[in-house]
């Protein structure tokens, strides 16, 4: 890529200069590109974690929240297992809830 007829010392110096310009330009362009890619990856990961926490919160029913906030009943007032409703055993699943 060096013109013909140049002295050998000048041709070597010109090749070194072209190489340095390319390498430094490439690295200067690569750093912000990688920084943006990493930032987008981290933002996407954070969004996924926030969405998972939001799904867990919306999966709770008002009845399960009321049961948590209600004072505990004495053992004499609690009926046998056959008298307790079976629906309270597991909260309803949403489309995003993970099966366990």
ABEGO torsion letter per residue (X at the ends): XBBBGBBAAAAAAAAAAAAAAAAAAAAAAAAAAAAAAAAAAAAAAAAAAAAAAAAAAAABBAAAAAAAABBBBBAAABBBAAABBAAAABBBBBAABBBX
